[in-house]
Amino acid sequence: MKKKILVLGGGPCGLSAAWELSKYGYDVTVIEKEAKVGGLCITNEYKGYRFDLGGHRFISKNKELVENVCRIMGDELLTSHRKSVILLKGKTFDYPLSARDIFLKMDLWTNVKAFTSYLIAVFTKIVFRKKDMSFEDWIVNRFGLTLYNLFFGPYTEKLWGISPKLISSDWASQRISLLNLKDVLFRLLKLKKGTPRTYAKGYFYPKKGIGQMFDIMSEEITRMGGKIVLNAEVSGINVNNNVVESVCYVQRGVTRSIDCDTIISTIPLSGLVKAFPGRLTENVINHASVLKFRAVRFLNILVDQSDISDNTWMYVSEGKYIMTRIQEPRRRSPFSAPEGKTSVMLEIPCNENDETWSCPEETLLKRCLADLKELGIDIQDKVTGYFTTSVTHGYPVYSLDYSMHRQKLFDFLACYENLITCGRQGTFRYIFMDTAMEMGIAAAQTLMLDNLCKKEDVQSMRSEKELLETSSITA
Ligand SMILES: Cc1cc2nc3c(=O)[nH]c(=O)nc-3n(C[C@H](O)[C@H](O)[C@H](O)COP(=O)(O)OP(=O)(O)OC[C@H]3O[C@@H](n4cnc5c(N)ncnc54)[C@H](O)[C@@H]3O)c2cc1C
């Protein structure tokens, strides 16, 4: 008899695990808390407009994954190109930052300060062998204090809601492309030739929003015999010795239980641990409560004009503006808005239940339209509708000691041999959709080979400190 496998969470990771397992005829059931699958990769439709939860795009290094996605999507998958910029002090800078662009657009005094502080940073790093503990250290040690204060510090503080001194350097090493001042200097001195490192610009995007990818995947899962239970929130894990035997979930107010041989969990790590009530020590509860997520509110605005700009998204660095990014969904797919119209989506980071999270939609709209106007985007008279969406688990907050707390939770779960936790929430890692999908597939494969001792390999996939976008397969 085939094993009965439960997948907790129907986002990209959980669905990919179920997709792989159902291909091989396993008895697989996905338990998803929301009314539809997709997790952070859902697309919401409203009056003929489509909005993701934050702008998403699909890029991957994994040829097989890309081929499989292309196969199930067929003609529904577009190949798009991004153009993105940084808005700062009334000017528009290239993204990723380029030394040349900064040099041309900043005044002489700022350039002198930036270059001097860069030289000081290089000197101190070499002479004093300064270590990177925090995000701030990582940036200042590489770019100098002036560029940090202009581009990185205020943006990072707005995104995470805490001082960059309290954010682990891990986040920077995975996310920031080097502004290659050294490279530029070497080229000027003719000491280096060749093409500078660039970001991949091409990416895949479904016609009807990123959520379409996971709608199609879930149809394929059910066609192959897999089951997807929606509106079902996991509330308890039942164990016998060190074996998980069943899972409880609440569906429309009724608690139900479902037996299993193995579990692939993609729900938030702390939530999973807390679902083992009888076994928790105070210590474990403390570690779980330290791992926090940053929430995001999205303001989706319907605009009665054909275009806002040719940028896919614009970063807003300064702390005085409420949003971190301005997205124009039409730039990803023309099917994101009706013919001749466009839309704007603003990403507004916050904490669950804080002032921004609870702000009435109308008040938030007013504030955002005023911010947009100051930034040179005056759409006040063109708004034909708006609504907000939100996520509680937008970004895992990499506090300075997050990895120690996370490891304690992995240690707690290690004795349950028939359970693996993976995905963005399940490993508390800032990973992209393609890595989440790869993790789900790898978890399914290790399980099929009865090799759950390989859990760590799955959980640490793609943790190399390199920017994914530099060498990925795109359109
Ligand atoms: C603003 C923003 C922009 C992004 N842009 C990109 C991008 O351009 N490209 C890219 O590749 N990635 C992007 N990402 C990251 C991408 O969204 C994630 O990597 C991906 O969604 C992770 O998939 P996952 O399945 O691991 O987690 P999730 O998508 O979070 O899915 C977890 C699922 O578990 C469910 N769940 C939680 N608790 C329970 C419970 N108790 N019971 C049952 N179900 C539960 C949730 O409802 C959810 O469906 C972005 C993320 C954000 C926030």
The ligand as an SDF file (V2000), in Angstrom:
LIG
                    3D

 53 58  0  0  0  0  0  0  0  0999 V2000
    6.2480   41.2000   -1.4180 C   0  0  0  0  0  0  0  0  0  0  0  0
    6.8670   39.9000   -1.8940 C   0  0  0  0  0  0  0  0  0  0  0  0
    7.3820   39.8090   -3.1890 C   0  0  0  0  0  0  0  0  0  0  0  0
    7.9660   38.6230   -3.6420 C   0  0  0  0  0  0  0  0  0  0  0  0
    8.4590   38.5550   -4.9190 N   0  0  0  0  0  0  0  0  0  0  0  0
    8.9850   37.4120   -5.3820 C   0  0  0  0  0  0  0  0  0  0  0  0
    9.4490   37.3020   -6.7390 C   0  0  0  0  0  0  0  0  0  0  0  0
    9.3890   38.2410   -7.5300 O   0  0  0  0  0  0  0  0  0  0  0  0
    9.9790   36.1180   -7.1470 N   0  0  0  0  0  0  0  0  0  0  0  0
   10.0630   35.0390   -6.3140 C   0  0  0  0  0  0  0  0  0  0  0  0
   10.5340   33.9880   -6.7570 O   0  0  0  0  0  0  0  0  0  0  0  0
    9.6310   35.1100   -5.0350 N   0  0  0  0  0  0  0  0  0  0  0  0
    9.0940   36.2600   -4.5410 C   0  0  0  0  0  0  0  0  0  0  0  0
    8.6450   36.3240   -3.2470 N   0  0  0  0  0  0  0  0  0  0  0  0
    8.8080   35.1460   -2.3750 C   0  0  0  0  0  0  0  0  0  0  0  0
    7.7380   34.0620   -2.6150 C   0  0  0  0  0  0  0  0  0  0  0  0
    6.4590   34.6170   -2.4170 O   0  0  0  0  0  0  0  0  0  0  0  0
    7.9720   32.9260   -1.6180 C   0  0  0  0  0  0  0  0  0  0  0  0
    9.2990   32.4670   -1.7610 O   0  0  0  0  0  0  0  0  0  0  0  0
    7.0530   31.7300   -1.8000 C   0  0  0  0  0  0  0  0  0  0  0  0
    5.7140   32.0980   -1.7440 O   0  0  0  0  0  0  0  0  0  0  0  0
    7.3370   30.7270   -0.6810 C   0  0  0  0  0  0  0  0  0  0  0  0
    6.5100   29.6120   -0.8420 O   0  0  0  0  0  0  0  0  0  0  0  0
    6.1500   28.6950    0.4090 P   0  0  0  0  0  0  0  0  0  0  0  0
    5.1980   27.6570   -0.0660 O   0  0  0  0  0  0  0  0  0  0  0  0
    7.4040   28.2360    1.0470 O   0  0  0  0  0  0  0  0  0  0  0  0
    5.4420   29.6650    1.4620 O   0  0  0  0  0  0  0  0  0  0  0  0
    4.0540   30.4420    1.3540 P   0  0  0  0  0  0  0  0  0  0  0  0
    3.8340   30.9650   -0.0020 O   0  0  0  0  0  0  0  0  0  0  0  0
    4.0410   31.4060    2.4880 O   0  0  0  0  0  0  0  0  0  0  0  0
    2.9700   29.3080    1.6360 O   0  0  0  0  0  0  0  0  0  0  0  0
    2.7260   28.8060    2.9260 C   0  0  0  0  0  0  0  0  0  0  0  0
    1.2840   28.3160    2.9450 C   0  0  0  0  0  0  0  0  0  0  0  0
    0.9890   27.7430    4.2280 O   0  0  0  0  0  0  0  0  0  0  0  0
   -0.3340   28.1160    4.6060 C   0  0  0  0  0  0  0  0  0  0  0  0
   -0.4580   28.0130    6.0720 N   0  0  0  0  0  0  0  0  0  0  0  0
    0.1380   28.7680    7.0250 C   0  0  0  0  0  0  0  0  0  0  0  0
   -0.2340   28.3620    8.2630 N   0  0  0  0  0  0  0  0  0  0  0  0
   -1.0790   27.3070    8.0790 C   0  0  0  0  0  0  0  0  0  0  0  0
   -1.7910   26.4540    8.9740 C   0  0  0  0  0  0  0  0  0  0  0  0
   -1.7050   26.5800   10.2980 N   0  0  0  0  0  0  0  0  0  0  0  0
   -2.5660   25.4890    8.4240 N   0  0  0  0  0  0  0  0  0  0  0  0
   -2.6570   25.3170    7.0680 C   0  0  0  0  0  0  0  0  0  0  0  0
   -2.0190   26.1030    6.1850 N   0  0  0  0  0  0  0  0  0  0  0  0
   -1.2290   27.0760    6.6820 C   0  0  0  0  0  0  0  0  0  0  0  0
   -0.4500   29.5550    4.1020 C   0  0  0  0  0  0  0  0  0  0  0  0
   -1.7890   29.9690    3.9950 O   0  0  0  0  0  0  0  0  0  0  0  0
    0.2570   29.4430    2.7480 C   0  0  0  0  0  0  0  0  0  0  0  0
   -0.6310   29.0960    1.7130 O   0  0  0  0  0  0  0  0  0  0  0  0
    8.0600   37.4970   -2.7650 C   0  0  0  0  0  0  0  0  0  0  0  0
    7.5350   37.5870   -1.4700 C   0  0  0  0  0  0  0  0  0  0  0  0
    6.9450   38.7740   -1.0290 C   0  0  0  0  0  0  0  0  0  0  0  0
    6.3990   38.8530    0.3770 C   0  0  0  0  0  0  0  0  0  0  0  0
  1  2  1  0
  2  3  1  0
  2 52  2  0
  3  4  2  0
  4  5  1  0
  4 50  1  0
  5  6  2  0
  6  7  1  0
  6 13  1  0
  7  8  2  0
  7  9  1  0
  9 10  1  0
 10 11  2  0
 10 12  1  0
 12 13  2  0
 13 14  1  0
 14 15  1  0
 14 50  1  0
 15 16  1  0
 16 17  1  0
 16 18  1  0
 18 19  1  0
 18 20  1  0
 20 21  1  0
 20 22  1  0
 22 23  1  0
 23 24  1  0
 24 25  2  0
 24 26  1  0
 24 27  1  0
 27 28  1  0
 28 29  2  0
 28 30  1  0
 28 31  1  0
 31 32  1  0
 32 33  1  0
 33 34  1  0
 33 48  1  0
 34 35  1  0
 35 36  1  0
 35 46  1  0
 36 37  1  0
 36 45  1  0
 37 38  2  0
 38 39  1  0
 39 40  1  0
 39 45  2  0
 40 41  1  0
 40 42  2  0
 42 43  1  0
 43 44  2  0
 44 45  1  0
 46 47  1  0
 46 48  1  0
 48 49  1  0
 50 51  2  0
 51 52  1  0
 52 53  1  0
M  END
$$$$
